[in-house]
Amino acid sequence: HAFDQREALIFVERYPNLLRPVNWPKGCPGRGSALVETQDGRRVLVMNAMGRVMIEPMLDDPFPALQHELDSCPLGMACDAVLIDFHAETTSEKMAMGHFCDGRASLVVGTHTHVPTADHQILPGGTGFMSDAGMCGDYDSVIGMEKTEPLHRFQRKLPVERMKPATGPGTVCGVAVETDDATGLAKAIAPIRVGGRLSQAEVDFW
């Protein structure tokens, strides 16, 4: 959704922290990674990549795209932490990416499905992983949309009205990771679910 709004084509060149998928074809505006400095001076490499299975098969391969970024800014040397948002449809592609980056990233977290998964873990090489962080929104909905129009579309196969965001109590979903100061790898990982309808999950190491 990086360029769903046309204005983003301008903003993405002006603001280095506004990212689009790193594996978009060469020549696309913007960038897929940013080296961000925290208030205490730590350097965090943040990357976004997009999967291809059942979502965007025409994109460049995300695996070599991330390989290039990881080689260019190695964890523990050029940066203190590496956070990767992998926007993909299938859990298999997300899990494969987690193992591909294991030992070279602090966290690989999937996005796109809007539903938080229960597989948060630290992989054998020290990378925190979660297949999907879930959405921030009203879960009495169809992935965040008011239920009536999505139900019509599934039943009738035709759009009737514009879909509208559900406006009930929201749940903040996400993932927390604690990293090792020396290596940048994950020491602890936990899901975040606060408010709304879902079972609550608070971080005990913050």
LUMDREN-813452 format. One record per residue: residue number from 1; residue in three letters; y, z, x of N, C-alpha, C in turn. Coordinates in Angstrom, 1 decimal, padded with zeros to 4 digits. Each point is the difference from the previous one (the first is absolute). Example, Ala and Ser with C-alpha at 12.3 -4.5 7.8 and 13.67 -1.06 7.14 Angstrom:
2
  seq  type    n_yy    n_zz    n_xx   ca_yy   ca_zz   ca_xx    c_yy    c_zz    c_xx
    1   ALA  -005.7   007.8   013.2   001.2   000.0  -000.9   001.2   000.0   000.9
    2   SER   001.1  -000.7  -000.4   001.1   000.0   000.9   001.1   000.8  -000.8
//
This chain:
206
  seq  type    n_yy    n_zz    n_xx   ca_yy   ca_zz   ca_xx    c_yy    c_zz    c_xx
    1   HIS  -001.2   000.0   000.8   001.2   000.0  -000.8   001.3   000.0   000.9
    2   ALA  -000.2  -000.3   001.2   001.2   000.2   000.9   001.2  -000.9  -000.4
    3   PHE  -000.3  -001.1  -000.5   001.1  -000.9  -000.4   000.0  -000.4  -001.5
    4   ASP  -000.4   001.0  -000.8   000.0  -000.2  -001.5   001.5  -000.2  -000.4
    5   GLN   000.9   000.7   000.7   001.4  -000.1  -000.3   000.6  -000.9   001.1
    6   ARG   000.7  -001.0  -000.4   000.5  -001.0   001.0   001.0   000.7   001.0
    7   GLU   000.7   001.0  -000.4   000.9   000.7   001.0  -000.7   000.5   001.2
    8   ALA  -001.3   000.3  -000.2  -000.8   000.5   001.2   000.0  -001.0   001.1
    9   LEU   000.1  -001.3  -000.3   000.0  -001.0   001.1   001.1   000.2   000.9
   10   ILE   001.1   000.6  -000.5   001.2   000.3   000.9  -000.1   001.3   000.6
   11   PHE  -000.4   001.0  -000.8  -000.1   001.4   000.5  -001.0   000.1   001.1
   12   VAL  -001.1  -000.7  -000.1  -001.1   000.2   001.0   000.4  -000.3   001.4
   13   GLU   001.0  -000.9   000.2   000.4  -000.3   001.3   001.1   001.0   000.5
   14   ARG   000.6   000.7  -000.9   001.1   000.9   000.3  -000.5   001.4   000.4
   15   TYR  -001.1   000.4  -000.7  -000.5   001.4   000.2  -001.4   000.0   000.6
   16   PRO  -000.1   000.4   001.3  -001.2  -000.1   000.7  -001.2   000.9  -000.5
   17   ASN   000.4   001.0  -000.8  -001.1   000.8  -000.6  -000.5  -000.5  -001.3
   18   LEU   000.5  -001.1  -000.5  -000.5  -000.6  -001.2  -001.1  -001.0   000.4
   19   LEU  -001.2   000.3  -000.3  -001.1  -000.8   000.5  -000.7  -000.9  -001.1
   20   ARG  -000.6  -001.1   000.5  -000.8  -000.8  -000.8  -001.4  -000.1   000.7
   21   PRO  -001.0  -000.6  -000.5  -001.3   000.0   000.7   000.1  -000.7   001.3
   22   VAL  -000.6   000.6   001.0   000.0  -000.5   001.4  -000.7  -001.3   000.1
   23   ASN  -001.0  -000.3  -000.9  -000.8  -001.2   000.1   000.5  -001.1  -000.9
   24   TRP   001.3   000.1  -000.4   000.5  -001.2  -000.7   000.2  -001.1   001.0
   25   PRO   000.0  -001.3  -000.4   000.1  -001.1   000.9   001.3   000.0   000.9
   26   LYS  -000.1  -000.5   001.2   001.1  -000.1   000.8   001.1  -000.8  -000.6
   27   GLY   001.2   000.5   000.2   001.2  -000.6  -000.7   000.5   000.7  -001.2
   28   CYS  -000.8   000.9  -000.5   000.4   000.8  -001.2   001.1   001.0   000.5
   29   PRO   001.0   000.3  -000.8   001.0   000.9   000.4  -000.5   001.5   000.1
   30   GLY   000.6   000.8   000.8  -000.3   001.4   000.1  -001.1   000.2   001.1
   31   ARG  -000.5   001.2   000.0  -000.9   000.5   001.0  -001.1   000.9  -000.7
   32   GLY  -001.1   000.1   000.7  -001.1   000.8  -000.6  -000.2   001.4   000.6
   33   SER   000.8   000.3   001.0  -000.1   001.3   000.6   001.4   000.5   000.5
   34   ALA   000.1   001.3   000.1   001.2   000.6   000.5  -000.3   001.3   000.8
   35   LEU   000.7   000.2   001.1  -000.1   001.2   000.8   001.1   000.9  -000.4
   36   VAL  -000.4   001.1  -000.7   001.0   000.9  -000.6   000.0   001.3   000.9
   37   GLU   001.2   000.4   000.2   000.2   001.3   000.8   000.3   001.1  -001.0
   38   THR  -000.8   001.1   000.1   000.2   001.1  -000.9   001.2   000.9   000.5
   39   GLN   000.3   001.0  -000.8   001.1   000.9   000.4  -000.2   000.7   001.3
   40   ASP  -001.3   000.3   000.3  -000.3   000.7   001.2  -000.3  -000.9   001.2
   41   GLY   000.2  -001.3  -000.2  -000.1  -000.9   001.1  -001.3  -000.7   000.1
   42   ARG  -000.9   000.2  -000.9  -001.4  -000.6   000.1   000.1  -001.4  -000.5
   43   ARG  -000.8  -000.9   000.6   000.0  -001.4  -000.4  -001.2  -000.3  -000.8
   44   VAL   000.2  -000.5  -001.2  -001.0  -000.3  -001.0   000.0  -001.5  -000.3
   45   LEU  -001.2  -000.7   000.3  -000.1  -001.4  -000.3  -000.6  -000.1  -001.4
   46   VAL   000.8  -000.6  -000.9  -000.4  -000.2  -001.4  -000.3  -001.5  -000.2
   47   MET  -001.1  -000.3  -000.6  -000.4  -001.4  -000.3  -000.5  -000.1  -001.4
   48   ASN   000.2  -001.2  -000.5  -000.6  -000.4  -001.3  -000.8  -001.3   000.2
   49   ALA  -001.2  -000.1  -000.5  -000.8  -001.2   000.0  -000.5  -000.2  -001.4
   50   MET  -000.4  -001.3  -000.3  -000.5  -000.3  -001.3  -001.4  -000.6   000.1
   51   GLY  -000.9   000.5  -000.8  -001.3  -000.5   000.0  -000.1  -001.4  -000.6
   52   ARG  -001.2  -000.7   000.2  -000.2  -001.3  -000.6  -001.1  -000.1  -001.0
   53   VAL  -000.9   000.9   000.0  -001.1  -000.1  -000.9   000.4   000.3  -001.5
   54   MET  -000.1  -001.0  -000.9   000.3   000.1  -001.4   001.5   000.3  -000.2
   55   ILE   000.8  -000.3   000.9   001.5   000.3  -000.2   000.8  -001.1   000.6
   56   GLU   000.0  -000.3   001.3   000.9  -001.1   000.6  -000.8  -000.7   001.0
   57   PRO  -001.0  -000.9  -000.3  -000.8  -000.6   001.0   000.7  -000.9   000.9
   58   MET   001.2  -000.5  -000.3   000.7  -000.9   000.8   000.8   000.7   001.1
   59   LEU   000.1   001.3   000.0   000.7   000.7   001.1  -000.7  -000.2   001.3
   60   ASP   000.8   000.3   001.1  -000.7   000.1   001.3  -000.9   001.2   000.0
   61   ASP  -001.0  -000.1   000.9  -001.0   001.1   000.2   000.7   001.3   000.4
   62   PRO  -000.1   001.0  -000.8   000.7   001.3   000.4  -000.6   000.7   001.2
   63   PHE  -001.3  -000.3   000.3  -000.6   000.7   001.2   000.7  -000.3   001.3
   64   PRO   000.1  -001.3   000.4   000.7  -000.3   001.2   001.5   000.3   000.0
   65   ALA   000.5  -000.1  -001.2   001.5   000.4  -000.1   000.2   001.4   000.3
   66   LEU  -000.9   000.9  -000.5   000.2   001.4   000.4  -000.4   000.3   001.4
   67   GLN  -001.0  -000.8   000.5  -000.4   000.1   001.4   001.1  -000.2   000.9
   68   HIS   000.8  -001.0  -000.3   001.2  -000.4   000.8   001.0   001.2   000.0
   69   GLU   000.3   000.5  -001.1   001.0   001.1  -000.1  -000.5   001.3   000.7
   70   LEU  -001.3   000.3  -000.1  -000.6   001.2   000.7   000.0  -000.2   001.5
   71   ASP  -000.2  -001.2   000.4   000.0  -000.3   001.5   001.4   000.1   000.5
   72   SER   001.0  -000.4  -000.8   001.4  -000.1   000.4   000.6   001.4   000.1
   73   CYS  -000.5   000.9  -000.8   000.6   001.4   000.0  -001.2   001.0  -000.1
   74   PRO  -000.7   000.2   001.1  -001.2   000.9  -000.1   000.3   001.4  -000.3
   75   LEU  -000.8   000.6  -000.8   000.1   001.4  -000.4  -000.2   000.9   001.2
   76   GLY   000.9   001.0   000.2  -000.1   000.9   001.1   000.7  -000.4   001.2
   77   MET   000.5  -001.3   000.0   000.7  -000.5   001.2   001.4  -000.5  -000.5
   78   ALA   000.1  -001.0  -000.8   001.3  -000.5  -000.5   000.5   000.7  -001.3
   79   CYS  -000.9   000.7  -000.6   000.4   000.7  -001.3  -000.9   001.3  -000.1
   80   ASP   000.5   000.9  -000.8  -000.6   001.3  -000.3  -000.9   000.0  -001.2
   81   ALA   000.1  -001.0  -000.9  -000.8  -000.1  -001.2   000.0  -001.4  -000.5
   82   VAL  -001.0  -000.4  -000.6  -000.1  -001.3  -000.6  -000.5   000.1  -001.5
   83   LEU   000.8  -000.4  -000.9  -000.3   000.0  -001.4  -000.1  -001.4  -000.6
   84   ILE  -001.2  -000.3  -000.6  -000.3  -001.3  -000.5  -000.2   000.0  -001.5
   85   ASP   000.8  -000.7  -000.7  -000.2  -000.2  -001.5  -000.7  -001.3  -000.1
   86   PHE  -001.3   000.0  -000.5  -000.7  -001.2  -000.2  -000.1  -000.3  -001.5
   87   HIS   000.7  -001.0  -000.5   000.2  -000.3  -001.4  -001.1  -001.0  -000.3
   88   ALA  -001.1   000.5  -000.7  -001.2  -000.9  -000.2  -000.7   000.4  -001.3
   89   GLU  -000.8  -001.0  -000.5  -000.7   000.2  -001.2  -001.3   000.8   000.1
   90   THR  -000.8  -000.4   001.0  -001.3   000.6   000.0  -000.1   001.2   001.0
   91   THR  -000.8   001.0  -000.4  -000.2   001.1   000.9  -000.8  -000.4   001.3
   92   SER  -000.8  -001.1  -000.1  -000.8  -000.4   001.1   000.9  -000.5   001.1
   93   GLU   001.0  -000.8  -000.4   001.0  -000.6   001.0   000.8   001.2   000.6
   94   LYS   000.4   000.9  -000.8   000.8   001.1   000.5  -000.8   000.9   000.9
   95   MET  -001.3   000.3  -000.3  -000.8   000.8   000.9  -000.3  -000.7   001.3
   96   ALA  -000.2  -001.4  -000.1  -000.2  -000.7   001.3   001.3   000.1   000.8
   97   MET   001.2  -000.1  -000.6   001.2   000.1   000.8   000.1   001.4   000.6
   98   GLY  -000.4   001.0  -000.7   000.1   001.4   000.5  -000.9   000.1   001.3
   99   HIS  -001.2  -000.5  -000.1  -000.9   000.0   001.2   000.5  -000.9   001.1
  100   PHE   000.7  -001.1  -000.3   000.5  -000.9   001.0   001.1   000.7   000.8
  101   CYS   000.8   000.8  -000.7   001.1   000.7   000.6  -000.3   001.4   000.6
  102   ASP  -001.3   000.4  -000.2  -000.3   001.4   000.3   000.2   000.3   001.5
  103   GLY   000.6   001.1   000.3   000.3   000.3   001.3   001.4  -000.5   000.6
  104   ARG   000.6  -000.9  -000.8   001.2  -000.7   000.4   001.2   000.3  -001.0
  105   ALA  -000.3   000.7  -001.1   001.0   000.3  -000.9  -000.1   001.4  -000.5
  106   SER   001.1   000.6  -000.4  -000.1   001.4  -000.6  -000.5   000.0  -001.4
  107   LEU   000.4  -001.1  -000.8  -000.4   000.0  -001.4  -000.1  -001.5  -000.4
  108   VAL  -001.1  -000.3  -000.7  -000.1  -001.3  -000.8  -000.2   000.4  -001.4
  109   VAL   001.0  -000.4  -000.9  -000.1   000.4  -001.4   000.1  -001.3  -000.8
  110   GLY  -000.8  -000.2  -001.0   000.0  -001.1  -000.9   001.0   000.2  -001.1
  111   THR   000.6  -001.1  -000.5   000.8   000.0  -001.2  -000.4  -001.2  -000.8
  112   HIS   000.5  -000.1  -001.3  -000.1  -001.1  -000.9  -000.7   000.3  -001.3
  113   THR  -001.1   000.8   000.0  -000.7   000.2  -001.3   000.7   001.0  -000.9
  114   HIS   000.9   000.8   000.5   000.7   001.0  -000.8  -000.8   001.2  -000.3
  115   VAL  -001.3   000.1   000.5  -000.9   001.1  -000.4  -000.4   000.7   001.3
  116   PRO   000.3   001.3   000.1  -000.4   000.7   001.3  -001.5   000.2   000.1
  117   THR  -000.4  -000.2   001.2  -001.5   000.1   000.3  -000.2   001.4   000.6
  118   ALA  -001.3   000.4   000.0  -000.4   001.3   000.5  -000.7  -000.1   001.4
  119   ASP   000.2  -001.0   000.8  -000.7  -000.2   001.2   000.9   000.3   001.2
  120   HIS   001.0   000.8  -000.1   000.8   000.4   001.2  -000.8   000.6   001.0
  121   GLN   000.1  -000.4   001.3  -000.9   000.4   001.0   000.7  -000.3   001.4
  122   ILE  -000.5   000.6   001.0   000.3  -000.4   001.4  -001.2  -000.7   000.6
  123   LEU   000.3  -001.3   000.3  -001.1  -000.8   000.5  -000.5   000.4   001.4
  124   PRO  -001.1  -000.4   000.5  -000.6   000.5   001.2   001.0  -000.1   001.2
  125   GLY   000.8  -001.0   000.1   000.9  -000.2   001.1   001.3   000.8  -000.1
  126   GLY   000.2   000.7  -001.2   001.2   000.8  -000.1   001.1  -000.5  -000.9
  127   THR  -000.3  -001.1  -000.7   001.0  -000.6  -000.9  -000.2   000.6  -001.4
  128   GLY   001.1   000.5  -000.6  -000.1   000.4  -001.4  -000.1  -001.2  -000.9
  129   PHE  -000.7   000.1  -001.1  -000.3  -001.2  -000.9  -000.1   000.5  -001.4
  130   MET   000.6  -000.9  -000.9  -000.2   000.2  -001.5   000.1  -001.4  -000.6
  131   SER  -001.0  -000.3  -000.9   000.0  -001.4  -000.5   001.2  -000.3  -000.8
  132   ASP   000.5   000.9  -000.8   001.2  -000.2  -000.8   000.7   001.2  -000.3
  133   ALA   001.3   000.0   000.3   000.8   001.2  -000.2   000.4   000.3  -001.5
  134   GLY  -000.2  -001.1  -000.9   000.4   000.2  -001.3   001.5  -000.3  -000.3
  135   MET   000.4   000.0  -001.2   001.3  -000.3  -000.4   000.8   001.3  -000.2
  136   CYS   001.3  -000.1   000.0   000.9   001.1  -000.5   000.5  -000.5  -001.4
  137   GLY  -000.5   000.7  -001.0   000.4  -000.5  -001.4  -000.8   000.8  -001.0
  138   ASP   000.1  -000.5  -001.3  -000.7   000.6  -001.1  -001.4  -000.6  -000.1
  139   TYR  -001.0   000.9   000.1  -001.4  -000.5  -000.1  -000.5  -000.1  -001.4
  140   ASP   000.8   000.4  -001.0  -000.4  -000.3  -001.4   000.5  -001.4  -000.3
  141   SER  -000.6  -001.0   000.6   000.5  -001.4   000.1  -001.1  -000.9   000.4
  142   VAL   000.4  -001.3   000.2  -000.9  -000.9   000.7   000.7  -000.3   001.3
  143   ILE  -000.5   000.6   001.1   000.6   000.0   001.3   001.5   000.0   000.0
  144   GLY   000.5   001.0  -000.8   001.5   000.2   000.0   000.8  -000.7  -001.1
  145   MET  -000.7  -000.9  -000.7   000.7  -000.7  -001.1  -000.3   000.6  -001.3
  146   GLU   000.9   000.0  -000.9  -000.2   000.5  -001.4  -001.2  -000.8  -000.5
  147   LYS  -000.9   000.7  -000.8  -001.4  -000.5  -000.2   000.0  -001.2  -001.0
  148   THR   000.9  -000.2  -000.9  -000.1  -000.9  -001.1  -000.1  -001.5   000.5
  149   GLU   000.9  -000.4   000.8  -000.1  -001.4   000.5  -001.2  -000.3   000.9
  150   PRO  -000.3   000.8   000.9  -001.3  -000.3   000.8  -001.2  -000.1  -000.9
  151   LEU  -000.1   000.9  -001.0  -001.1  -000.1  -000.9   000.0  -001.4  -000.8
  152   HIS   001.2  -000.4  -000.4   000.1  -001.3  -000.7  -000.5  -001.1   000.9
  153   ARG   000.4   000.0   001.2  -000.3  -001.1   001.0  -001.5   000.0   000.2
  154   PHE  -000.7   001.2   000.2  -001.4   000.0   000.2  -000.8  -000.5  -001.2
  155   GLN   000.5   000.3  -001.2  -000.7  -000.3  -001.2   000.3  -001.5  -000.5
  156   ARG   001.2  -000.4   000.2   000.4  -001.3  -000.6   000.1  -001.1   001.1
  157   LYS   000.0   000.4   001.3   000.1  -000.9   001.1   001.4  -000.7   000.1
  158   LEU   001.0   000.5  -000.8   001.3  -000.6   000.0   001.1   001.1   000.1
  159   PRO   001.0  -000.3   000.8   001.1   001.0   000.0   000.8   000.0  -001.3
  160   VAL   000.4   001.1  -000.5   000.8   000.1  -001.2   001.4   000.5   000.3
  161   GLU   000.1   001.0   000.8   001.3   000.5   000.4   000.0   000.4   001.5
  162   ARG   001.2   000.2   000.5   000.1   000.5   001.4  -000.7   001.4   000.1
  163   MET  -000.7   000.2   001.1  -000.5   001.3   000.2   001.1   001.0   000.4
  164   LYS  -000.1   001.2  -000.5   001.0   001.1   000.3  -000.6   001.2   000.7
  165   PRO   000.7   000.6   000.9  -000.6   001.1   000.7  -000.2   001.2  -001.0
  166   ALA  -001.1   000.7   000.2  -000.2   001.2  -000.8   000.9   001.1   000.4
  167   THR   000.5   000.8  -000.9   001.1   000.9   000.3  -000.4   001.4  -000.2
  168   GLY  -001.3   000.3  -000.1  -000.4   001.4  -000.1   000.0   000.8   001.3
  169   PRO  -000.4   001.2   000.0   000.0   000.8   001.3  -000.7  -000.7   001.1
  170   GLY   000.6  -000.1   001.1  -000.5  -000.7   001.2  -000.8   000.9   000.9
  171   THR  -000.9  -000.7   000.7  -000.8   000.6   001.1   000.4  -000.6   001.3
  172   VAL   000.4   000.8   001.0   000.3  -000.4   001.3  -001.3  -000.1   000.8
  173   CYS  -000.4  -001.1   000.4  -001.3  -000.2   000.8   000.3  -000.5   001.4
  174   GLY  -000.8   000.4   000.9   000.2  -000.4   001.4  -001.1   000.6   000.9
  175   VAL   000.3   000.0   001.2  -000.9   000.6   001.0   000.8   000.6   001.1
  176   ALA  -000.5   001.2   000.5   000.7   000.7   001.1  -001.0  -000.1   001.2
  177   VAL   000.6  -000.1   001.2  -000.8   000.0   001.2   000.7   000.8   001.1
  178   GLU  -000.7   000.9   000.7   000.5   000.7   001.1  -000.5  -000.6   001.3
  179   THR   000.8  -000.3   000.9  -000.4  -000.7   001.2   000.0   000.9   001.3
  180   ASP  -000.8  -000.3   000.9   000.0   000.7   001.3   001.2  -000.4   000.9
  181   ASP   000.7   000.9   000.5   001.2  -000.3   000.8  -000.4  -000.8   001.2
  182   ALA  -001.1   000.2   000.6  -000.4  -000.7   001.2  -000.5  -001.4  -000.2
  183   THR  -000.8  -000.2  -001.0  -000.6  -001.3  -000.2   000.6  -000.8  -001.2
  184   GLY   000.6   000.6  -000.9   000.5  -000.7  -001.2  -001.1  -000.2  -001.1
  185   LEU  -001.2   000.4   000.3  -001.1  -000.2  -000.9   000.0   001.2  -001.1
  186   ALA  -000.7  -000.2  -001.1   000.0   000.9  -001.1  -000.7   001.3   000.3
  187   LYS   000.5   001.1  -000.3  -000.6   001.3   000.1  -000.5   000.5  -001.4
  188   ALA   000.8  -000.4  -001.0  -000.3   000.4  -001.4   000.5  -001.0  -001.0
  189   ILE  -000.6  -000.2  -001.1   000.4  -000.9  -001.0  -000.3   000.6  -001.4
  190   ALA   000.9  -000.3  -000.9  -000.1   000.5  -001.4   000.7  -000.8  -001.0
  191   PRO  -000.6  -000.2  -001.2   000.7  -000.7  -001.0   001.2   000.8  -000.6
  192   ILE   000.9  -000.7  -000.6   001.1   000.6  -000.7   000.0  -000.4  -001.5
  193   ARG  -000.1   000.9  -000.9   000.2  -000.3  -001.4   000.7   001.2  -000.6
  194   VAL   001.3  -000.3  -000.5   000.8   001.0  -000.5   000.6  -000.4  -001.3
  195   GLY  -000.1   000.8  -001.1   000.6  -000.3  -001.3  -000.9  -000.9  -000.8
  196   GLY   000.4  -000.1  -001.3  -000.6  -001.0  -000.8  -001.4   000.4  -000.4
  197   ARG  -000.9  -001.0  -000.3  -001.3   000.2  -000.7  -001.1   000.2   001.0
  198   LEU   000.1  -000.5   001.2  -001.2   000.1   000.9  -000.2   001.4   000.6
  199   SER  -001.2   000.3   000.4  -000.3   001.3   000.7   000.9   000.1   001.2
  200   GLN   000.6   001.2   000.2   001.0   000.2   001.0  -000.7   000.1   001.4
  201   ALA   000.6  -000.5   001.0  -000.4   000.1   001.4   001.1   000.3   000.9
  202   GLU   000.1   001.2   000.6   001.1   000.4   000.9  -000.5   000.0   001.4
  203   VAL   000.9  -000.2   000.9  -000.4   000.0   001.4   000.1   001.4   000.6
  204   ASP  -001.1   000.5   000.6  -000.1   001.3   000.5   000.4   000.2   001.4
  205   PHE   000.3  -001.1   000.7   000.3   000.1   001.4   001.5  -000.3   000.3
  206   TRP   000.8  -000.2  -001.1   001.4  -000.1   000.2   000.7   001.3  -000.1
//
